[in-house]
Amino acid sequence: MNQVLSSAPWTHLVALLSQGAAPQRGSEEDRKLRRQQTSTGTRWPRDVRIRILDRISDRCVTVDWCHPCSGHYGAQLWRECLASRSAVCALSGERIRRGDRVYKIARHLRKPTNAYAVLSAVHVDAILVSRSQFNR
């Protein structure tokens, strides 16, 4: 009987969550656009928290990435490179053009959920410079 009582709140919670909005069906074109935007990093949620932790070398930084739905990646290694395609900076929301200097996640065996995100090198460098001046 204790098992029934202890699982009742979870059953109630699941039932409440199940009553939420059903997935909306858009046109095939809408679905393709959403997939493309997500896969290229052009639609990052506003509630993502990104902190530049440290500069490891001239071209590498560590980043703390936290989002309530996509997860938390502490001390993720990001490398500077040239953008291979247009995107949006996850830090500033500014447009990134192909060929701009950006930071991308260093390659992993498994792709994290933020694998296609890019950070503008201009913004990352500005954060690190301002931090170093503040710590003097």
C-alpha positions in Angstrom: 0.0 0.0 0.0 2.9 2.4 0.7 4.0 1.9 -2.9 0.6 2.9 -4.2 0.6 6.1 -2.0 4.2 7.0 -2.9 3.6 6.6 -6.7 0.3 8.6 -6.6 1.9 12.0 -6.7 4.1 11.0 -9.7 1.1 9.6 -11.5 -0.8 12.8 -10.9 2.2 14.8 -12.1 2.5 12.8 -15.3 -1.2 13.1 -15.9 -0.9 16.9 -15.6 2.0 17.1 -17.9 0.2 14.9 -20.4 -2.6 17.4 -20.6 -0.2 20.0 -22.0 -0.2 21.2 -25.6 -0.1 18.4 -28.1 2.7 18.6 -30.7 1.6 21.0 -33.4 1.8 19.8 -37.0 3.0 22.4 -39.4 3.7 22.1 -43.0 6.6 20.0 -44.2 8.4 23.2 -45.1 8.0 24.5 -41.5 9.4 21.3 -40.1 12.4 21.4 -42.5 13.1 25.0 -41.6 13.0 24.2 -37.8 15.3 21.2 -38.3 17.7 23.3 -40.4 17.7 26.2 -38.0 18.4 23.9 -35.0 21.1 21.9 -36.7 23.0 25.0 -37.8 22.8 26.6 -34.4 20.7 29.5 -35.5 17.9 29.1 -32.9 19.3 28.8 -29.4 16.8 29.3 -26.6 17.1 32.6 -24.8 17.4 30.8 -21.4 20.7 29.2 -22.2 23.5 30.3 -19.8 26.9 30.5 -21.3 30.0 31.4 -19.3 33.5 31.7 -20.7 35.6 30.1 -18.0 39.3 30.3 -19.1 41.6 30.6 -22.1 43.5 27.3 -22.3 45.7 28.4 -25.3 45.8 31.0 -28.0 43.0 29.2 -29.8 41.2 27.3 -27.1 38.8 28.3 -24.3 36.7 26.4 -21.8 33.0 27.2 -21.7 30.3 26.4 -19.2 27.0 25.8 -21.1 23.8 25.3 -19.2 20.2 25.0 -20.5 17.3 23.4 -18.5 16.3 21.2 -21.5 19.5 20.5 -23.4 21.7 19.9 -20.3 24.7 21.2 -18.6 28.2 21.0 -19.9 30.8 22.3 -17.6 34.3 23.1 -18.8 33.6 22.2 -22.4 36.6 22.7 -24.7 35.9 25.1 -27.6 38.4 25.9 -30.4 38.8 28.9 -32.6 38.2 28.4 -36.3 36.6 30.1 -39.3 32.8 29.7 -39.6 32.1 27.2 -42.4 28.5 28.6 -42.8 26.3 31.4 -41.7 25.0 31.0 -38.1 24.0 33.1 -35.1 26.3 33.7 -32.1 24.9 31.9 -29.0 26.3 34.6 -26.8 25.1 37.7 -28.5 22.5 36.6 -31.0 24.4 38.4 -33.7 24.6 37.0 -37.2 27.8 35.2 -38.1 28.9 35.0 -41.7 30.8 32.3 -43.4 34.5 33.0 -42.9 34.1 34.9 -39.6 36.3 33.9 -36.6 34.3 31.8 -34.2 34.7 29.3 -31.4 33.2 25.8 -31.9 33.1 22.8 -29.6 36.2 20.6 -30.0 35.3 17.3 -31.6 34.0 14.6 -29.3 33.2 10.9 -29.8 29.6 11.7 -29.0 28.0 14.9 -30.2 26.6 17.0 -27.3 23.2 18.7 -27.8 25.0 22.0 -28.4 27.4 20.6 -31.0 26.4 23.0 -33.7 26.5 26.1 -31.6 29.1 28.8 -32.4 30.4 31.7 -30.4 31.7 34.9 -32.1 35.4 35.1 -31.4 35.1 38.9 -31.1 32.7 38.5 -28.1 34.7 35.7 -26.5 37.9 37.7 -26.7 36.2 40.8 -25.4 34.9 38.9 -22.3 38.3 37.5 -21.6 40.1 40.8 -22.1 37.7 42.6 -19.8 38.0 39.9 -17.2 41.8 40.1 -17.3 41.7 43.9 -16.9 39.3 43.6 -14.0 41.6 41.1 -12.2 44.7 43.4 -12.3 
